[in-house]
Each structure stands twice: as structure tokens, then as C-alpha cells.
Amino acid sequence: MEKKNRKRQKTADMHLKMTLGGVLTGIAGFLFLVTCAVVLVLNFRPLYYYDVSALQLSEETGLSEKVIEQNYDVLIDYNLFWKNQETLEFPDFPMSEEGRIHFEEVKHIFTALQYGMIGSLLLFLCGIIWNVRRKSYQFCRVMAVSSLAVPAGLGAIVAVDWEYFFIRFHKLMFSNDYWLFDPAQDPVILILPDEFFFHCAAAVILCIAVGGIICEIVYRMVRRKY
């Protein structure tokens, strides 16, 4: 019986032992969760359609909800690399040169995130195969911890001072102040209120946290099994 218990404990240690491969796989999985969450929220247009009504953008701008949504759809399509849309032209809004440059910079960021999602997914899948063949599942814990800790920290900052987070994020991501739109020159900003971006940030954080919870559940199931 003692020999059997030692063997069982050895097997458990093998399955739950932290390895470099497990850490790297967990990091790749975390990067996939982050990029996937951003891309999913970017493509989840019903969130914006809901805000058009909830934030009364039609009353604020004097445009119909259909017109607002059509212009938003053009902006989103422009940021999707598989749409292969090189230039941005709003059906109902003029655009300044600074506005055009800013949207180009945003497109570069979102394109990088989309390719990053694909690349991190491939690395993650390779890592899963490598770990499962060795019956090692510690990467689930790495993903769970990182995917819960990071959203918790960001969520606290966003909840306490959204304006500070919004400004610091833009100053970090952009080397100019073209993101400070003048509604007279770039009226598209009137249909992109801060509240919508707050909802997007909350949705991204929620998606990452849900992914972390799922990883923690999987890890606990494996630990309980062994």
C-alpha cells in the first residue's frame, strides 16, 4: 500500500510540477486570452448598437441610429486586416489630416493585435500538445493566475479613475496628441463617446477574467484527479 501511495504521489508531482515549458505555455495562453478578448470586443458590434440607444447618440448628434451605425461599421471594417480596406472614408463625416493619421495608427495597433492573436494561439496549441504529452498541466495555473491578477489590477484602476486610465493609455500608445479630436473638424468623435470606450474596456477585462476562471477550474479538476 505504501509503495502504491508513493507511486501515486510521484505521478501527481509529475502532473503538477512547474516546468519552463509550462510557464511559457501559460504565458502564450495568457497573451492569446488578452488579444482574443480585444479582437472579440472590437467585432462585437451589438455592444455599440446598444450604446447608440442607451447613450441617446441620435438625440445628441441629430443623426438617425441607422446612419450612426453605418459609419461605425465602416470604422470597424477598416480595422480588420481580412477586410483589406486601405483607406478610411466615412459616409457622413468629414475628416481632418490629423484624424486620418490617428485612425491609421489605431489600425496598425489593431492589426498587430489580430496577428498577435493568431500567433499566440499557434504557440499556445503547440505548448498544450507538448505539456499534455508529458502529462504536465501546470500551465493552466499560470494562465489562471495571470488572467485573474491582471484584470483585477486594471479593473481597479478603471473603476477608481476611468479618465486617468483613458488618458494614460492614449499617451502610452500614441506619440502625438491627434487622439484629441476637434468635433468641428472630426465630427465622428461625437458618435464615439467616452462611455462607449469604458464599456469596451470593461468587456475586455471581463472576457480575460472569465478565461482565467475557466483555466483555474480546469487546473483544480486535474489536481483533484491526480
GUSEMI-824043 format. One record per residue (C-alpha): x, y, z. Coordinates in steps of 0.25 Angstrom, whole numbers, plus 5000, padded with zeros to 4 digits. Example, Ala and Ser with C-alpha at 12.3 -4.5 7.8 and 13.67 -1.06 7.14 Angstrom:
<rec><u>5049</u><v>4982</v><w>5031</w></rec>
<rec><u>5055</u><v>4996</v><w>5029</w></rec>
// end
This chain:
<rec><u>5000</u><v>5000</v><w>5000</w></rec>
<rec><u>5011</u><v>5010</v><w>5004</w></rec>
<rec><u>5018</u><v>5007</v><w>4991</w></rec>
<rec><u>5005</u><v>5009</v><w>4983</w></rec>
<rec><u>5003</u><v>5022</v><w>4990</w></rec>
<rec><u>5018</u><v>5027</v><w>4987</w></rec>
<rec><u>5015</u><v>5023</v><w>4972</w></rec>
<rec><u>5002</u><v>5031</v><w>4973</w></rec>
<rec><u>5009</u><v>5043</v><w>4979</w></rec>
<rec><u>5020</u><v>5043</v><w>4969</w></rec>
<rec><u>5010</u><v>5043</v><w>4958</w></rec>
<rec><u>5003</u><v>5055</v><w>4964</w></rec>
<rec><u>5016</u><v>5062</v><w>4965</w></rec>
<rec><u>5019</u><v>5060</v><w>4951</w></rec>
<rec><u>5006</u><v>5065</v><w>4946</w></rec>
<rec><u>5006</u><v>5077</v><w>4955</w></rec>
<rec><u>5021</u><v>5081</v><w>4954</w></rec>
<rec><u>5024</u><v>5095</v><w>4950</w></rec>
<rec><u>5033</u><v>5094</v><w>4937</w></rec>
<rec><u>5039</u><v>5104</v><w>4928</w></rec>
<rec><u>5030</u><v>5099</v><w>4917</w></rec>
<rec><u>5018</u><v>5100</v><w>4926</w></rec>
<rec><u>5021</u><v>5115</v><w>4929</w></rec>
<rec><u>5024</u><v>5118</v><w>4914</w></rec>
<rec><u>5011</u><v>5111</v><w>4910</w></rec>
<rec><u>5003</u><v>5119</v><w>4921</w></rec>
<rec><u>5009</u><v>5132</v><w>4916</w></rec>
<rec><u>5005</u><v>5129</v><w>4902</w></rec>
<rec><u>4991</u><v>5125</v><w>4907</w></rec>
<rec><u>4990</u><v>5138</v><w>4914</w></rec>
<rec><u>4994</u><v>5146</v><w>4902</w></rec>
<rec><u>4984</u><v>5139</v><w>4894</w></rec>
<rec><u>4973</u><v>5142</v><w>4904</w></rec>
<rec><u>4977</u><v>5157</v><w>4904</w></rec>
<rec><u>4978</u><v>5158</v><w>4889</w></rec>
<rec><u>4966</u><v>5150</v><w>4887</w></rec>
<rec><u>4957</u><v>5158</v><w>4897</w></rec>
<rec><u>4961</u><v>5171</v><w>4890</w></rec>
<rec><u>4958</u><v>5165</v><w>4876</w></rec>
<rec><u>4945</u><v>5159</v><w>4880</w></rec>
<rec><u>4940</u><v>5172</v><w>4887</w></rec>
<rec><u>4945</u><v>5180</v><w>4874</w></rec>
<rec><u>4936</u><v>5171</v><w>4866</w></rec>
<rec><u>4924</u><v>5171</v><w>4876</w></rec>
<rec><u>4916</u><v>5182</v><w>4869</w></rec>
<rec><u>4903</u><v>5179</v><w>4877</w></rec>
<rec><u>4911</u><v>5186</v><w>4889</w></rec>
<rec><u>4912</u><v>5199</v><w>4881</w></rec>
<rec><u>4898</u><v>5197</v><w>4875</w></rec>
<rec><u>4893</u><v>5196</v><w>4890</w></rec>
<rec><u>4900</u><v>5209</v><w>4894</w></rec>
<rec><u>4895</u><v>5217</v><w>4882</w></rec>
<rec><u>4881</u><v>5215</v><w>4888</w></rec>
<rec><u>4885</u><v>5215</v><w>4903</w></rec>
<rec><u>4894</u><v>5228</v><w>4902</w></rec>
<rec><u>4884</u><v>5235</v><w>4893</w></rec>
<rec><u>4894</u><v>5237</v><w>4882</w></rec>
<rec><u>4883</u><v>5240</v><w>4872</w></rec>
<rec><u>4878</u><v>5252</v><w>4880</w></rec>
<rec><u>4892</u><v>5257</v><w>4883</w></rec>
<rec><u>4896</u><v>5257</v><w>4869</w></rec>
<rec><u>4884</u><v>5259</v><w>4861</w></rec>
<rec><u>4887</u><v>5247</v><w>4852</w></rec>
<rec><u>4878</u><v>5234</v><w>4851</w></rec>
<rec><u>4882</u><v>5222</v><w>4858</w></rec>
<rec><u>4884</u><v>5215</v><w>4845</w></rec>
<rec><u>4894</u><v>5226</v><w>4840</w></rec>
<rec><u>4902</u><v>5225</v><w>4853</w></rec>
<rec><u>4903</u><v>5210</v><w>4852</w></rec>
<rec><u>4907</u><v>5210</v><w>4837</w></rec>
<rec><u>4918</u><v>5220</v><w>4840</w></rec>
<rec><u>4923</u><v>5212</v><w>4852</w></rec>
<rec><u>4923</u><v>5199</v><w>4843</w></rec>
<rec><u>4932</u><v>5206</v><w>4833</w></rec>
<rec><u>4942</u><v>5209</v><w>4844</w></rec>
<rec><u>4942</u><v>5195</v><w>4849</w></rec>
<rec><u>4943</u><v>5189</v><w>4835</w></rec>
<rec><u>4955</u><v>5198</v><w>4833</w></rec>
<rec><u>4962</u><v>5192</v><w>4845</w></rec>
<rec><u>4960</u><v>5177</v><w>4841</w></rec>
<rec><u>4972</u><v>5172</v><w>4833</w></rec>
<rec><u>4964</u><v>5162</v><w>4826</w></rec>
<rec><u>4955</u><v>5173</v><w>4820</w></rec>
<rec><u>4967</u><v>5178</v><w>4813</w></rec>
<rec><u>4962</u><v>5193</v><w>4814</w></rec>
<rec><u>4973</u><v>5202</v><w>4811</w></rec>
<rec><u>4966</u><v>5215</v><w>4813</w></rec>
<rec><u>4956</u><v>5221</v><w>4822</w></rec>
<rec><u>4945</u><v>5229</v><w>4817</w></rec>
<rec><u>4932</u><v>5232</v><w>4826</w></rec>
<rec><u>4919</u><v>5233</v><w>4818</w></rec>
<rec><u>4914</u><v>5244</v><w>4826</w></rec>
<rec><u>4926</u><v>5251</v><w>4833</w></rec>
<rec><u>4938</u><v>5259</v><w>4828</w></rec>
<rec><u>4952</u><v>5256</v><w>4834</w></rec>
<rec><u>4964</u><v>5265</v><w>4836</w></rec>
<rec><u>4978</u><v>5260</v><w>4833</w></rec>
<rec><u>4981</u><v>5258</v><w>4848</w></rec>
<rec><u>4969</u><v>5250</v><w>4849</w></rec>
<rec><u>4973</u><v>5241</v><w>4837</w></rec>
<rec><u>4987</u><v>5239</v><w>4843</w></rec>
<rec><u>4981</u><v>5235</v><w>4857</w></rec>
<rec><u>4972</u><v>5225</v><w>4850</w></rec>
<rec><u>4983</u><v>5219</v><w>4843</w></rec>
<rec><u>4991</u><v>5218</v><w>4856</w></rec>
<rec><u>4979</u><v>5211</v><w>4862</w></rec>
<rec><u>4978</u><v>5201</v><w>4850</w></rec>
<rec><u>4993</u><v>5198</v><w>4852</w></rec>
<rec><u>4990</u><v>5194</v><w>4866</w></rec>
<rec><u>4978</u><v>5186</v><w>4864</w></rec>
<rec><u>4985</u><v>5179</v><w>4852</w></rec>
<rec><u>4997</u><v>5175</v><w>4861</w></rec>
<rec><u>4987</u><v>5170</v><w>4872</w></rec>
<rec><u>4980</u><v>5162</v><w>4861</w></rec>
<rec><u>4993</u><v>5155</v><w>4856</w></rec>
<rec><u>4997</u><v>5154</v><w>4871</w></rec>
<rec><u>4984</u><v>5146</v><w>4874</w></rec>
<rec><u>4987</u><v>5137</v><w>4863</w></rec>
<rec><u>5002</u><v>5135</v><w>4866</w></rec>
<rec><u>4999</u><v>5133</v><w>4881</w></rec>
<rec><u>4989</u><v>5123</v><w>4878</w></rec>
<rec><u>4998</u><v>5115</v><w>4870</w></rec>
<rec><u>5009</u><v>5115</v><w>4881</w></rec>
<rec><u>4998</u><v>5112</v><w>4891</w></rec>
<rec><u>4993</u><v>5100</v><w>4884</w></rec>
<rec><u>5008</u><v>5095</v><w>4882</w></rec>
<rec><u>5010</u><v>5097</v><w>4896</w></rec>
<rec><u>4998</u><v>5089</v><w>4900</w></rec>
<rec><u>5002</u><v>5077</v><w>4892</w></rec>
<rec><u>5016</u><v>5078</v><w>4898</w></rec>
<rec><u>5011</u><v>5078</v><w>4912</w></rec>
<rec><u>5000</u><v>5068</v><w>4911</w></rec>
<rec><u>5009</u><v>5058</v><w>4904</w></rec>
<rec><u>5017</u><v>5059</v><w>4917</w></rec>
<rec><u>5005</u><v>5059</v><w>4926</w></rec>
<rec><u>5008</u><v>5073</v><w>4931</w></rec>
<rec><u>4997</u><v>5083</v><w>4934</w></rec>
<rec><u>5003</u><v>5094</v><w>4942</w></rec>
<rec><u>5001</u><v>5103</v><w>4930</w></rec>
<rec><u>4987</u><v>5104</v><w>4934</w></rec>
<rec><u>4991</u><v>5110</v><w>4947</w></rec>
<rec><u>5000</u><v>5120</v><w>4941</w></rec>
<rec><u>4989</u><v>5125</v><w>4931</w></rec>
<rec><u>4979</u><v>5125</v><w>4943</w></rec>
<rec><u>4987</u><v>5134</v><w>4952</w></rec>
<rec><u>4991</u><v>5144</v><w>4941</w></rec>
<rec><u>4977</u><v>5144</v><w>4935</w></rec>
<rec><u>4971</u><v>5148</v><w>4948</w></rec>
<rec><u>4982</u><v>5157</v><w>4954</w></rec>
<rec><u>4984</u><v>5166</v><w>4942</w></rec>
<rec><u>4969</u><v>5169</v><w>4940</w></rec>
<rec><u>4967</u><v>5171</v><w>4955</w></rec>
<rec><u>4978</u><v>5181</v><w>4955</w></rec>
<rec><u>4973</u><v>5188</v><w>4942</w></rec>
<rec><u>4959</u><v>5187</v><w>4947</w></rec>
<rec><u>4962</u><v>5194</v><w>4960</w></rec>
<rec><u>4969</u><v>5206</v><w>4952</w></rec>
<rec><u>4957</u><v>5207</v><w>4942</w></rec>
<rec><u>4947</u><v>5207</v><w>4953</w></rec>
<rec><u>4954</u><v>5217</v><w>4962</w></rec>
<rec><u>4958</u><v>5227</v><w>4951</w></rec>
<rec><u>4954</u><v>5224</v><w>4937</w></rec>
<rec><u>4958</u><v>5237</v><w>4932</w></rec>
<rec><u>4973</u><v>5235</v><w>4937</w></rec>
<rec><u>4973</u><v>5221</v><w>4931</w></rec>
<rec><u>4968</u><v>5226</v><w>4917</w></rec>
<rec><u>4978</u><v>5238</v><w>4916</w></rec>
<rec><u>4990</u><v>5230</v><w>4921</w></rec>
<rec><u>4986</u><v>5219</v><w>4911</w></rec>
<rec><u>4986</u><v>5228</v><w>4899</w></rec>
<rec><u>4999</u><v>5235</v><w>4904</w></rec>
<rec><u>5005</u><v>5221</v><w>4905</w></rec>
<rec><u>5000</u><v>5216</v><w>4891</w></rec>
<rec><u>5002</u><v>5229</v><w>4883</w></rec>
<rec><u>5014</u><v>5238</v><w>4881</w></rec>
<rec><u>5005</u><v>5250</v><w>4877</w></rec>
<rec><u>4992</u><v>5257</v><w>4882</w></rec>
<rec><u>4984</u><v>5254</v><w>4870</w></rec>
<rec><u>4975</u><v>5246</v><w>4878</w></rec>
<rec><u>4969</u><v>5259</v><w>4884</w></rec>
<rec><u>4959</u><v>5261</v><w>4873</w></rec>
<rec><u>4953</u><v>5275</v><w>4870</w></rec>
<rec><u>4938</u><v>5272</v><w>4867</w></rec>
<rec><u>4937</u><v>5283</v><w>4857</w></rec>
<rec><u>4948</u><v>5276</v><w>4849</w></rec>
<rec><u>4945</u><v>5262</v><w>4852</w></rec>
<rec><u>4931</u><v>5261</v><w>4856</w></rec>
<rec><u>4932</u><v>5245</v><w>4856</w></rec>
<rec><u>4936</u><v>5247</v><w>4871</w></rec>
<rec><u>4922</u><v>5251</v><w>4874</w></rec>
<rec><u>4918</u><v>5237</v><w>4872</w></rec>
<rec><u>4929</u><v>5231</v><w>4880</w></rec>
<rec><u>4927</u><v>5236</v><w>4894</w></rec>
<rec><u>4936</u><v>5232</v><w>4906</w></rec>
<rec><u>4925</u><v>5224</v><w>4912</w></rec>
<rec><u>4926</u><v>5214</v><w>4900</w></rec>
<rec><u>4941</u><v>5212</v><w>4902</w></rec>
<rec><u>4938</u><v>5210</v><w>4916</w></rec>
<rec><u>4929</u><v>5199</v><w>4913</w></rec>
<rec><u>4939</u><v>5193</v><w>4903</w></rec>
<rec><u>4950</u><v>5193</v><w>4914</w></rec>
<rec><u>4940</u><v>5186</v><w>4924</w></rec>
<rec><u>4936</u><v>5176</v><w>4914</w></rec>
<rec><u>4951</u><v>5173</v><w>4910</w></rec>
<rec><u>4954</u><v>5171</v><w>4925</w></rec>
<rec><u>4942</u><v>5162</v><w>4928</w></rec>
<rec><u>4946</u><v>5153</v><w>4916</w></rec>
<rec><u>4960</u><v>5151</v><w>4921</w></rec>
<rec><u>4955</u><v>5149</v><w>4935</w></rec>
<rec><u>4945</u><v>5138</v><w>4930</w></rec>
<rec><u>4956</u><v>5132</v><w>4923</w></rec>
<rec><u>4965</u><v>5132</v><w>4936</w></rec>
<rec><u>4953</u><v>5125</v><w>4943</w></rec>
<rec><u>4952</u><v>5114</v><w>4933</w></rec>
<rec><u>4967</u><v>5111</v><w>4934</w></rec>
<rec><u>4966</u><v>5111</v><w>4949</w></rec>
<rec><u>4954</u><v>5101</v><w>4948</w></rec>
<rec><u>4962</u><v>5092</v><w>4939</w></rec>
<rec><u>4974</u><v>5093</v><w>4948</w></rec>
<rec><u>4966</u><v>5089</v><w>4960</w></rec>
<rec><u>4960</u><v>5077</v><w>4953</w></rec>
<rec><u>4973</u><v>5072</v><w>4948</w></rec>
<rec><u>4979</u><v>5074</v><w>4962</w></rec>
<rec><u>4967</u><v>5067</v><w>4968</w></rec>
<rec><u>4969</u><v>5055</v><w>4958</w></rec>
<rec><u>4983</u><v>5053</v><w>4962</w></rec>
// end
